[in-house]
Amino acid sequence: MALSAATVESGCMQFVPGTRKQLQVPHEDTFDKNNLLSRGQEIAVVVAEGDGVAVELKAGQASLHHGHLFHSSGPNQANYRRVGTAIRYIKPSMKQRTGDKSLVALVSGVDNYNHFKIAQPPLGRLLDSDFELCKQDAEIKRRVLYEGAEDKSGKRY
């Protein structure tokens, strides 16, 4: 979801049509300082420069895409920050390979699997207990994100 305008100039998302039909492709960890992903992940597949389709969004608009769809964003060359948020929807039957239980919001249905910790509504405003819960979840996410990585010094989490 775009919280500010996402234009070609500000490095909006680009997608390669049809690639969601492929199984997950190999990724490489680059730990490139100019890559905002936790491990600087890039797909280990050659994509022709002109294959991507830029998707510009106004603030408040959102795009939805399958996780297997090849996607990327470019550098921000605008004179404003490009701000957005990612929301990932998964089935409750999915689980972390590490066995960790990340903090999630159940947005629909029932969780019969107990693979995640379901977040409860906050009991108040800016409570220490909520910050502690987020800190614990950040430690879990760090373990999950860097599982199998040779370098665990990334800046995310």
Secondary structure, DSSP 8 states (H G I E B T S, - for coil): -BSS-B-TTTT-EEE-TTGGGS----EEE---TT--STT-EEESS---GGG-EE--B-TT------TTS-EEE----SSS---B-------TT---TT----EE---SS---S--SEE----SSSS-HHHHHHHHHHHHHHHHHHTTT-S----S--
